[in-house]
Amino acid sequence: MTSTKLIAGVDAQTRCWWCGDDPLYVHYHDTEWGLPVDDDIRLFEKICLEGFQAGLAWITVLRKREDFRKAFADFDFHKVARFTSARVERLVENAKIIRHRGKIESTINNAKQAIKLINEFGSLGKFFWQFAPESQAEFDGCRSITPESTALSKELKRRGWSFVGPTTCYAFMQAMGMVNDHLPDCFAFATVAAKQARFARQRPS
């Protein structure tokens, strides 16, 4: 690993380079990214926002996240699934979010598909976590796709989801804590690893 992939913050903590010094980004890196998530609403939010992020910087989405939550009923998929075409038009005009018609319509479609998954598997968590890798190679800051993310993407697309390519699925897996891609010398790596191990022990199969 090269030192350029780590940065030292004003608090003297060593972090992954990608969060820079933006306070919002640093907070996301320190307190959320990589921590395991099993809540269906938050899982749906994360995969939708990763879809909105495609082609953009994550910080762009992060700065708009609260507005996304307001626009999409806090990502309650039961409510989003009922959004009408008139609601889509209002969202396209909402300058506080990313006004991409395809991604907006995809979020509504994916909400409908999420309900189907829950009806079949019991929860989104039970569906998504079955794609967790059995082991993980040390992250070097470059990996953006894995066999597991490809498999997840393929299965979601088969089930009617959209904007869920392998790269988007891997970013989702990173964000939801399915993998620990903090660099090993990042201060958060050990904390995330411990919480992931505890989550794996406590989570019912």
C-alpha positions in Angstrom: 0.0 0.0 0.0 1.3 3.5 -0.8 1.0 6.3 1.7 -0.8 8.4 -0.9 -3.9 6.2 -0.3 -4.1 7.4 3.3 -4.5 10.9 4.7 -4.0 12.4 8.2 -6.9 14.5 9.4 -6.7 17.6 11.6 -7.6 15.2 14.5 -4.4 13.2 13.7 -6.5 10.2 12.7 -5.3 8.3 9.6 -8.1 7.7 7.1 -8.8 6.4 3.6 -7.9 9.1 1.1 -11.3 9.4 -0.6 -13.0 11.3 2.2 -10.6 14.2 2.0 -11.2 17.0 4.5 -14.9 17.7 3.9 -16.6 17.4 7.3 -19.7 15.7 5.9 -17.6 13.2 4.0 -15.3 12.6 6.9 -18.3 11.9 9.2 -19.7 9.5 6.6 -16.3 7.7 6.4 -15.9 7.5 10.2 -19.4 6.6 11.3 -21.3 4.9 8.5 -19.3 3.5 5.6 -18.6 -0.2 6.0 -20.7 -0.7 9.1 -23.2 -3.6 8.6 -26.8 -2.7 7.9 -29.8 -5.0 8.1 -32.7 -2.6 8.2 -34.8 -2.9 5.0 -35.5 0.9 4.6 -31.9 1.8 5.0 -30.8 -1.0 2.6 -33.2 0.3 0.0 -32.0 3.8 0.5 -28.4 2.8 0.1 -28.9 0.9 -3.1 -31.1 3.6 -4.6 -28.5 6.4 -3.8 -25.7 4.3 -5.2 -27.8 4.2 -8.4 -28.2 8.0 -8.4 -24.4 8.3 -7.8 -23.6 6.5 -11.1 -21.4 8.8 -13.1 -21.1 11.4 -10.3 -19.0 11.9 -7.2 -20.5 10.3 -4.0 -20.1 13.6 -2.2 -22.7 15.1 -4.6 -25.2 12.5 -3.4 -24.2 12.8 0.2 -24.8 16.5 0.2 -28.3 15.9 -1.2 -29.2 12.9 1.0 -31.6 14.7 3.3 -33.4 16.2 0.3 -33.5 12.8 -1.3 -35.1 11.4 1.9 -37.7 14.1 1.8 -38.4 13.6 -1.9 -38.7 9.8 -1.6 -40.7 9.4 1.6 -37.6 8.5 3.6 -37.1 5.6 1.1 -40.1 3.8 2.5 -40.5 1.5 -0.5 -44.2 0.8 0.2 -44.8 4.6 -0.3 -42.4 5.0 -3.2 -44.0 2.1 -5.1 -47.2 4.1 -5.2 -45.6 7.3 -6.7 -47.6 8.4 -9.7 -46.5 9.9 -13.0 -47.4 13.3 -11.7 -45.1 12.7 -8.7 -42.3 11.8 -11.2 -42.8 15.1 -12.9 -42.5 17.0 -9.7 -39.3 15.1 -8.8 -37.8 15.9 -12.2 -38.4 19.6 -11.3 -36.9 19.3 -7.8 -33.6 21.1 -8.0 -32.6 19.8 -4.5 -32.1 16.2 -5.8 -30.4 14.7 -8.9 -33.0 15.3 -11.6 -32.4 12.3 -13.8 -35.7 11.0 -15.0 -34.4 7.5 -15.6 -33.0 7.2 -12.1 -36.2 8.6 -10.5 -38.3 6.1 -12.4 -35.9 3.4 -11.6 -36.3 4.1 -7.8 -40.0 3.7 -8.1 -39.7 0.5 -10.1 -37.1 -0.8 -7.6 -39.5 -0.1 -4.7 -42.0 -2.4 -6.4 -39.4 -5.0 -6.8 -38.2 -4.6 -3.2 -41.7 -5.5 -2.0 -41.7 -8.6 -4.1 -38.3 -9.6 -2.6 -39.6 -9.2 0.9 -42.7 -11.2 0.1 -40.4 -14.0 -1.1 -37.5 -13.8 1.4 -39.0 -12.1 4.4 -36.7 -9.1 4.2 -34.3 -7.3 1.9 -31.6 -8.2 4.4 -32.1 -11.9 4.0 -31.8 -11.5 0.2 -28.8 -9.2 0.1 -26.7 -10.8 2.7 -26.7 -14.1 0.9 -24.2 -12.5 -1.5 -21.7 -11.7 1.2 -18.3 -13.2 0.2 -16.9 -16.0 2.3 -13.5 -14.3 2.5 -12.1 -11.0 1.4 -8.7 -10.0 0.0 -7.1 -6.9 1.5 -8.4 -3.8 -0.2 -5.8 -1.7 -2.1 -8.1 1.1 -3.0 -8.7 0.0 -6.6 -11.3 -2.8 -6.6 -14.7 -1.7 -8.0 -16.2 -5.1 -9.0 -16.2 -8.6 -7.6 -17.7 -11.9 -8.6 -20.2 -11.4 -5.7 -21.3 -8.0 -7.0 -21.6 -9.3 -10.5 -23.8 -12.1 -9.2 -25.9 -9.7 -7.2 -26.3 -7.4 -10.2 -27.3 -10.3 -12.4 -29.9 -11.6 -10.0 -31.4 -8.1 -9.3 -31.7 -7.4 -13.0 -33.3 -10.8 -13.5 -35.9 -9.8 -11.0 -36.6 -6.5 -12.7 -34.4 -4.0 -10.9 -32.6 -1.3 -12.8 -29.5 0.9 -12.3 -27.9 -2.0 -10.4 -24.8 -2.8 -12.5 -21.9 -4.7 -10.9 -20.0 -1.5 -10.0 -23.1 0.0 -8.4 -23.7 -3.2 -6.5 -20.2 -3.3 -5.2 -20.4 0.3 -4.0 -23.6 -0.8 -2.3 -21.8 -3.8 -0.7 -19.1 -1.5 0.6 -21.6 1.0 2.0 -23.8 -1.5 3.7 -20.9 -3.3 5.4 -20.9 -6.5 3.4 -17.2 -6.0 2.8 -14.7 -4.0 4.8 -12.9 -1.8 2.3 -11.3 0.6 4.7 -7.6 0.5 4.0 -5.9 -1.7 6.7 -4.0 1.3 8.1 -7.1 3.4 8.3 -8.2 3.9 11.9 -11.7 2.8 11.1 -10.7 -0.6 9.7 -10.4 -2.4 13.0 -13.7 -0.9 14.3 -15.6 -1.9 11.2 -14.0 -5.4 11.2 -15.1 -6.0 14.8 -18.6 -4.8 14.2 -18.9 -6.9 11.1 -17.7 -10.0 13.0 -20.2 -9.4 15.8 -23.0 -8.8 13.2 -22.1 -12.1 11.5 -22.3 -14.0 14.8 -25.6 -12.4 15.8 -27.5 -12.3 12.5 -29.8 -15.2 12.0 -29.3 -17.2 8.9 
